[in-house]
Amino acid sequence: GGIWLHAVSVGESIAAAPLIRELLARYPHMPITITCMTPTGSERIQAMFAAPEYAGRVQHCYLPYDLPWAAARFLDRVQPRLAVIMETELW
């Protein structure tokens, strides 16, 4: 298990970048999985962490938490030791 950070979309992804970089510095042996729910958030995350120093340390995937089975499967696979949710967006 590593660190999981959820950012709903592009704005939260940008806001989370300094925190993610600090987590990478403080916990160099823990991978970080960043999730979001929008294509623009995904594009921004991938652009911000495309540099070679992030290879193997930062990964991205979508997490539609309005599908409980998908969220449960994600948590079973990633088994995060630390979870950070930048903002919840419940409708």
Backbone as JSON Lines, residues from 0, in Angstrom:
{"i":0,"aa":"G","n":[0.82,-1.2,0.0],"ca":[0.0,0.0,0.0],"c":[0.85,1.24,0.0]}
{"i":1,"aa":"G","n":[0.36,2.22,-0.68],"ca":[1.05,3.5,-0.74],"c":[0.12,4.61,-0.33]}
{"i":2,"aa":"I","n":[0.23,5.71,-1.02],"ca":[-0.57,6.89,-0.73],"c":[-1.59,7.05,-1.84]}
{"i":3,"aa":"W","n":[-2.8,7.33,-1.47],"ca":[-3.87,7.59,-2.44],"c":[-4.35,9.01,-2.24]}
{"i":4,"aa":"L","n":[-4.4,9.76,-3.33],"ca":[-4.92,11.11,-3.29],"c":[-6.02,11.23,-4.34]}
{"i":5,"aa":"H","n":[-7.19,11.7,-3.92],"ca":[-8.3,11.88,-4.85],"c":[-8.52,13.36,-5.08]}
{"i":6,"aa":"A","n":[-8.52,13.74,-6.35],"ca":[-8.81,15.11,-6.78],"c":[-9.93,15.02,-7.81]}
{"i":7,"aa":"V","n":[-11.05,15.65,-7.55],"ca":[-12.23,15.48,-8.4],"c":[-11.94,15.83,-9.85]}
{"i":8,"aa":"S","n":[-11.34,16.99,-10.1],"ca":[-11.14,17.45,-11.47],"c":[-9.85,18.24,-11.58]}
{"i":9,"aa":"V","n":[-9.76,19.06,-12.6],"ca":[-8.52,19.77,-12.9],"c":[-8.14,20.77,-11.81]}
{"i":10,"aa":"G","n":[-9.08,21.5,-11.26],"ca":[-8.77,22.48,-10.22],"c":[-8.17,21.85,-8.99]}
{"i":11,"aa":"E","n":[-8.77,20.78,-8.52],"ca":[-8.25,20.07,-7.36],"c":[-6.9,19.42,-7.66]}
{"i":12,"aa":"S","n":[-6.73,18.97,-8.9],"ca":[-5.46,18.37,-9.3],"c":[-4.33,19.39,-9.22]}
{"i":13,"aa":"I","n":[-4.59,20.57,-9.72],"ca":[-3.58,21.64,-9.65],"c":[-3.3,22.01,-8.2]}
{"i":14,"aa":"A","n":[-4.36,22.14,-7.4],"ca":[-4.19,22.49,-5.99],"c":[-3.41,21.42,-5.23]}
{"i":15,"aa":"A","n":[-3.55,20.17,-5.63],"ca":[-2.89,19.06,-4.94],"c":[-1.42,18.9,-5.3]}
{"i":16,"aa":"A","n":[-0.98,19.46,-6.4],"ca":[0.39,19.23,-6.89],"c":[1.46,19.52,-5.84]}
{"i":17,"aa":"P","n":[1.44,20.65,-5.14],"ca":[2.48,20.88,-4.12],"c":[2.45,19.83,-3.0]}
{"i":18,"aa":"L","n":[1.26,19.43,-2.59],"ca":[1.14,18.39,-1.56],"c":[1.71,17.08,-2.06]}
{"i":19,"aa":"I","n":[1.41,16.72,-3.29],"ca":[1.91,15.47,-3.86],"c":[3.43,15.48,-3.92]}
{"i":20,"aa":"R","n":[4.0,16.59,-4.35],"ca":[5.47,16.69,-4.41],"c":[6.09,16.58,-3.02]}
{"i":21,"aa":"E","n":[5.45,17.17,-2.03],"ca":[5.95,17.07,-0.65],"c":[5.84,15.63,-0.14]}
{"i":22,"aa":"L","n":[4.74,14.97,-0.43],"ca":[4.58,13.57,-0.03],"c":[5.65,12.69,-0.69]}
{"i":23,"aa":"L","n":[5.94,12.95,-1.95],"ca":[6.99,12.2,-2.64],"c":[8.34,12.4,-1.97]}
{"i":24,"aa":"A","n":[8.61,13.63,-1.54],"ca":[9.89,13.92,-0.88],"c":[9.96,13.28,0.51]}
{"i":25,"aa":"R","n":[8.88,13.33,1.25],"ca":[8.88,12.8,2.62],"c":[8.79,11.27,2.68]}
{"i":26,"aa":"Y","n":[8.14,10.7,1.7],"ca":[7.94,9.24,1.68],"c":[8.44,8.67,0.35]}
{"i":27,"aa":"P","n":[9.76,8.68,0.16],"ca":[10.31,8.29,-1.15],"c":[10.06,6.85,-1.56]}
{"i":28,"aa":"H","n":[9.74,5.99,-0.61],"ca":[9.54,4.58,-0.94],"c":[8.06,4.21,-1.08]}
{"i":29,"aa":"M","n":[7.19,5.2,-0.97],"ca":[5.76,4.92,-1.09],"c":[5.23,5.44,-2.43]}
{"i":30,"aa":"P","n":[4.63,4.57,-3.22],"ca":[4.03,5.04,-4.48],"c":[2.79,5.87,-4.18]}
{"i":31,"aa":"I","n":[2.47,6.75,-5.1],"ca":[1.28,7.59,-4.96],"c":[0.35,7.3,-6.13]}
{"i":32,"aa":"T","n":[-0.89,7.01,-5.8],"ca":[-1.94,6.83,-6.8],"c":[-2.86,8.03,-6.71]}
{"i":33,"aa":"I","n":[-3.0,8.72,-7.82],"ca":[-3.87,9.9,-7.88],"c":[-5.1,9.51,-8.69]}
{"i":34,"aa":"T","n":[-6.27,9.75,-8.12],"ca":[-7.51,9.47,-8.83],"c":[-8.26,10.76,-9.08]}
{"i":35,"aa":"C","n":[-9.09,10.72,-10.11],"ca":[-9.97,11.84,-10.41],"c":[-11.19,11.28,-11.14]}
{"i":36,"aa":"M","n":[-12.08,12.19,-11.51],"ca":[-13.33,11.75,-12.15],"c":[-13.56,12.36,-13.53]}
{"i":37,"aa":"T","n":[-12.65,13.22,-13.98],"ca":[-12.88,13.9,-15.25],"c":[-11.69,13.75,-16.2]}
{"i":38,"aa":"P","n":[-11.94,13.81,-17.51],"ca":[-10.85,13.76,-18.48],"c":[-9.87,14.93,-18.32]}
{"i":39,"aa":"T","n":[-10.37,16.12,-18.01],"ca":[-9.46,17.27,-17.86],"c":[-8.57,17.09,-16.63]}
{"i":40,"aa":"G","n":[-9.12,16.53,-15.57],"ca":[-8.3,16.24,-14.39],"c":[-7.23,15.22,-14.71]}
{"i":41,"aa":"S","n":[-7.6,14.19,-15.43],"ca":[-6.65,13.16,-15.84],"c":[-5.52,13.73,-16.69]}
{"i":42,"aa":"E","n":[-5.88,14.55,-17.66],"ca":[-4.86,15.17,-18.53],"c":[-3.89,16.01,-17.72]}
{"i":43,"aa":"R","n":[-4.4,16.79,-16.79],"ca":[-3.55,17.67,-15.98],"c":[-2.63,16.85,-15.08]}
{"i":44,"aa":"I","n":[-3.16,15.83,-14.44],"ca":[-2.34,14.98,-13.58],"c":[-1.21,14.35,-14.38]}
{"i":45,"aa":"Q","n":[-1.56,13.79,-15.53],"ca":[-0.54,13.14,-16.35],"c":[0.51,14.13,-16.83]}
{"i":46,"aa":"A","n":[0.11,15.36,-17.15],"ca":[1.06,16.37,-17.6],"c":[1.98,16.81,-16.46]}
{"i":47,"aa":"M","n":[1.41,16.99,-15.27],"ca":[2.21,17.47,-14.13],"c":[3.23,16.45,-13.65]}
{"i":48,"aa":"F","n":[2.93,15.16,-13.84],"ca":[3.81,14.13,-13.31],"c":[4.37,13.23,-14.41]}
{"i":49,"aa":"A","n":[4.64,13.84,-15.57],"ca":[5.19,13.11,-16.71],"c":[6.71,13.02,-16.68]}
{"i":50,"aa":"A","n":[7.36,13.82,-15.85],"ca":[8.82,13.86,-15.81],"c":[9.38,12.5,-15.36]}
{"i":51,"aa":"P","n":[10.58,12.17,-15.85],"ca":[11.17,10.86,-15.53],"c":[11.31,10.58,-14.03]}
{"i":52,"aa":"E","n":[11.51,11.61,-13.21],"ca":[11.68,11.35,-11.78],"c":[10.42,10.82,-11.1]}
{"i":53,"aa":"Y","n":[9.28,10.96,-11.78],"ca":[8.03,10.45,-11.23],"c":[7.67,9.06,-11.74]}
{"i":54,"aa":"A","n":[8.43,8.57,-12.7],"ca":[8.14,7.25,-13.29],"c":[8.21,6.17,-12.21]}
{"i":55,"aa":"G","n":[7.17,5.37,-12.14],"ca":[7.11,4.31,-11.16],"c":[6.72,4.76,-9.76]}
{"i":56,"aa":"R","n":[6.61,6.06,-9.57],"ca":[6.25,6.58,-8.24],"c":[4.86,7.17,-8.21]}
{"i":57,"aa":"V","n":[4.39,7.68,-9.36],"ca":[3.07,8.32,-9.44],"c":[2.28,7.63,-10.53]}
{"i":58,"aa":"Q","n":[1.09,7.21,-10.19],"ca":[0.2,6.65,-11.21],"c":[-1.16,7.31,-11.09]}
{"i":59,"aa":"H","n":[-1.91,7.26,-12.17],"ca":[-3.23,7.86,-12.19],"c":[-4.26,6.84,-12.65]}
{"i":60,"aa":"C","n":[-5.46,6.95,-12.1],"ca":[-6.59,6.2,-12.62],"c":[-7.87,6.95,-12.26]}
{"i":61,"aa":"Y","n":[-8.92,6.63,-12.96],"ca":[-10.22,7.21,-12.65],"c":[-10.82,6.47,-11.46]}
{"i":62,"aa":"L","n":[-11.59,7.18,-10.66],"ca":[-12.3,6.54,-9.55],"c":[-13.71,7.11,-9.48]}
{"i":63,"aa":"P","n":[-14.64,6.44,-10.13],"ca":[-16.04,6.89,-10.06],"c":[-16.67,6.38,-8.76]}
{"i":64,"aa":"Y","n":[-16.58,7.18,-7.71],"ca":[-17.07,6.69,-6.43],"c":[-18.58,6.64,-6.33]}
{"i":65,"aa":"D","n":[-19.27,7.02,-7.4],"ca":[-20.72,6.81,-7.43],"c":[-21.06,5.38,-7.84]}
{"i":66,"aa":"L","n":[-20.04,4.59,-8.12],"ca":[-20.19,3.15,-8.39],"c":[-19.5,2.41,-7.24]}
{"i":67,"aa":"P","n":[-20.23,2.07,-6.19],"ca":[-19.61,1.48,-5.0],"c":[-18.75,0.25,-5.28]}
{"i":68,"aa":"W","n":[-19.16,-0.59,-6.2],"ca":[-18.37,-1.78,-6.51],"c":[-17.02,-1.4,-7.1]}
{"i":69,"aa":"A","n":[-16.96,-0.34,-7.89],"ca":[-15.7,0.1,-8.49],"c":[-14.78,0.68,-7.42]}
{"i":70,"aa":"A","n":[-15.35,1.46,-6.52],"ca":[-14.55,2.03,-5.43],"c":[-14.01,0.93,-4.52]}
{"i":71,"aa":"A","n":[-14.83,-0.06,-4.21],"ca":[-14.39,-1.17,-3.36],"c":[-13.27,-1.96,-4.04]}
{"i":72,"aa":"R","n":[-13.42,-2.19,-5.33],"ca":[-12.38,-2.92,-6.07],"c":[-11.07,-2.14,-6.08]}
{"i":73,"aa":"F","n":[-11.18,-0.82,-6.3],"ca":[-9.99,0.04,-6.27],"c":[-9.28,-0.08,-4.92]}
{"i":74,"aa":"L","n":[-10.03,0.07,-3.83],"ca":[-9.43,0.02,-2.5],"c":[-8.82,-1.35,-2.21]}
{"i":75,"aa":"D","n":[-9.45,-2.42,-2.67],"ca":[-8.89,-3.76,-2.49],"c":[-7.56,-3.91,-3.22]}
{"i":76,"aa":"R","n":[-7.46,-3.32,-4.38],"ca":[-6.23,-3.45,-5.18],"c":[-5.12,-2.53,-4.7]}
{"i":77,"aa":"V","n":[-5.44,-1.29,-4.42],"ca":[-4.42,-0.3,-4.05],"c":[-4.02,-0.43,-2.58]}
{"i":78,"aa":"Q","n":[-4.96,-0.75,-1.72],"ca":[-4.73,-0.86,-0.28],"c":[-3.89,0.3,0.26]}
{"i":79,"aa":"P","n":[-4.4,1.51,0.15],"ca":[-3.61,2.67,0.57],"c":[-3.35,2.68,2.07]}
{"i":80,"aa":"R","n":[-2.16,3.13,2.43],"ca":[-1.82,3.33,3.85],"c":[-2.24,4.71,4.31]}
{"i":81,"aa":"L","n":[-2.37,5.63,3.36],"ca":[-2.8,6.99,3.64],"c":[-3.71,7.43,2.51]}
{"i":82,"aa":"A","n":[-4.84,8.03,2.86],"ca":[-5.79,8.54,1.86],"c":[-5.99,10.03,2.09]}
{"i":83,"aa":"V","n":[-5.92,10.79,1.0],"ca":[-6.15,12.24,1.04],"c":[-7.22,12.55,0.0]}
{"i":84,"aa":"I","n":[-8.31,13.15,0.44],"ca":[-9.38,13.54,-0.48],"c":[-9.4,15.06,-0.52]}
{"i":85,"aa":"M","n":[-9.07,15.6,-1.69],"ca":[-8.94,17.05,-1.82],"c":[-10.28,17.76,-1.67]}
{"i":86,"aa":"E","n":[-11.32,17.16,-2.19],"ca":[-12.65,17.76,-2.11],"c":[-13.66,16.7,-2.49]}
{"i":87,"aa":"T","n":[-14.75,16.67,-1.78],"ca":[-15.8,15.74,-2.15],"c":[-16.83,16.46,-2.99]}
{"i":88,"aa":"E","n":[-17.34,15.74,-3.93],"ca":[-18.35,16.31,-4.82],"c":[-19.51,15.33,-4.87]}
{"i":89,"aa":"L","n":[-20.44,15.52,-3.99],"ca":[-21.6,14.65,-3.92],"c":[-22.81,15.41,-4.45]}
{"i":90,"aa":"W","n":[-23.59,14.76,-5.27],"ca":[-24.76,15.41,-5.88],"c":[-26.02,14.79,-5.34]}
